Amino acid sequence: MLMSVDPKPISPQQLLQLAQALSPSEIRWLQKALDQTLARLTASTKPKYREILKRTFGMWANRDDIPADGVDYVVQIRHTRR
């Protein structure tokens, strides 16, 4: 069965009504198509961690108020909160 695409938006309830008319093989095809589309969208919007790290690289460098050892700094912060 070839389905045409109506450019008008439909409500979720209408979509469910249409889906109930599909055969099991059509439902599997639709599920696969939706999964592939979502995977592409997710992959393209995933944060690029290396790029984020590069943008923040050096922002804590050469600061006199922060010790060179990050562990010591965290210990100092936690000590003041206890």
N, C-alpha and C positions, 0 to 999 in steps of 0.2 A: 504494500500500500504506500503510495507516494503522497506525502502531506505537503500542502502549500503553507507558506508562512504568511500570516496576516500581519501587516505592519502596525496595527493598532495594539496597544498594550491590553493585556487581560489580567483579571484578578487571580490570586492564587486559587480561589475556589473554582473558577472557570478552568484553570489549568488542571486541577485535580479531576474535574469532570471529564475533560478531554483524555486524560491519562487512563481513566477507567475503561475507555473504549479501545485501548491498544491491546494487541495480542502480546503474549509473553515474549516472543522474539522481538517485537517492536519495542517493548519495555527494556529488554536487554540492550538493544541498539542505542536507545535514548540514554540509558544509564552510562554506557561506555562513552558516548559522545559528550555527555555532561562531565564525566570524570576527566576526560582528556582536556576539555576546555578549562575546567577548574585547575588542573595541574599546570597548564600553560600560564594561566593568570597568576597563580601562586608563585611559580618560578620567576616570572618577570617582576613581581613586586617584592620578592624576598630581599631583605637588606643585604647588601654586599659588605660583609663584616670587615674585610681588609680595607675597603674604601673608607668605612667609618673610622677605623683605627688610624688610617693615614691622616684623616682630617684632624684628629685630636692629638696626633703625635707631637710631642714637644710642648704641649700646653702647660705641663707641670715642670718642665725643665728649667734649671737655673733659678729656682725660687729659694730664697733664703729662709722663708718661714716653714718650709717642708723639708724634713730630713731626707738625705739621699736614699736611705733604706725605707721602703714603703711599709715594711712590717713594723718598724719602730714608730712610724707615724700613726698607724692604726692603733697600736698599743696606747699611745698618748691620747688619742681621741677617746678610746674606750675607758681609759683611766679617769678622765674628767667627767664621764657620764655616770660613774658608779657612786 
